[in-house]
Amino acid sequence: MPAAASPIPRATPAWVSSPLHRAITLALTEARKAAGMTQRDLAAKLAKPQSFVSKIEAVERSLSIIEFVDWCEAVSVEPETLLANVRSNGLS
């Protein structure tokens, strides 16, 4: 029986290693928690599965700008405020 083929290695997307992306993700996670919401609560508010929130917070998936704004609105944080806070912490 022939050996199974090895998966083709893929380059890591630039956003995965970006300190700015990680800082924004952390800020989104902190905003959710500050709103007293579980991942399941937020997912329900966004009409998404809980795994959507989990993958964002684990930096396994990136957000579109629309998803970012929807997340911010769901946790009652202005998108501009969240980004300004990230920038004031030295990331831009």
N, C-alpha and C positions, 0 to 999 in steps of 0.2 A: 504494500500500500504506500503511495507516495506521501511524503511529508507535507503538512499543511503549509501553505504560503504564508510568509511573514507579512504583517500589515505594513503598508507603505508609510514611512514616517512623514508626518506633515509638519510644516513650520508652525510655530506658535503664533497666533495672531498678535499684532502689536498691542492691542488694547489689553490683553491679558497681563502683560508685564508693565503696563503704564502705571506709575505711582498716582497719577491724577485719577485714572479709572478706579483704582483701589480706594482712593480717598473718597470719591463720590459714592462708591458702593457702601463704604463704611458709614458715611453720613446718611444715606438712605436707610440703612439698617437701624442706626441710632434714632432716626426720626420715627420709624415704625414703632420701635420700643417705647420711645417717649410718648407716643400717642396711645400707649397701653394696648397695642394690637399684637396679636400673634400673626405668624405667617398666614395661617388659615383665614384669620379675620381680614387681613389685607387682600388676600387672593379673592375672597368673596366680594369685597368692595370693588375690585378691579375686574370682576367676572372672568377670572383666570384660575387655573388649577393651583393648588398650593405649591406644586413643584416649580411653577414659574417664579414665585418669590424666592424659593429655596435656591434655585440655580442662579438667580441674580445675586443674592447675598453670598453665595459660595464662589462668585466670580467665574462661573461656568458658562454664563450667557451675558451678552451685553444688552443694553436698553436702547430703543429708538428714542428720539427726542419726545415723541408723543407719549410713549410709555413712561418716560422720566417725569413729564408734567403730570400725567395721570396719577403716578405714585405720590408725587408731592401733594397734589390736591387731596388724595385719599387720606393722607396723614396730617392734613391741615398745615402744611408748610409751603411757603411761597418758593417756587423754584429758584428765583433770583437770590433769596435769602440763603438757601442751602448752598448754592454755588459760591456766594460771597463768603460764607463761613469756611468753605473748603479753601478758597483763595487766601483768606486771612490767616490760615494755618500754614502758609508758605507754599502751597501748591497751585500752579496755574498753567 
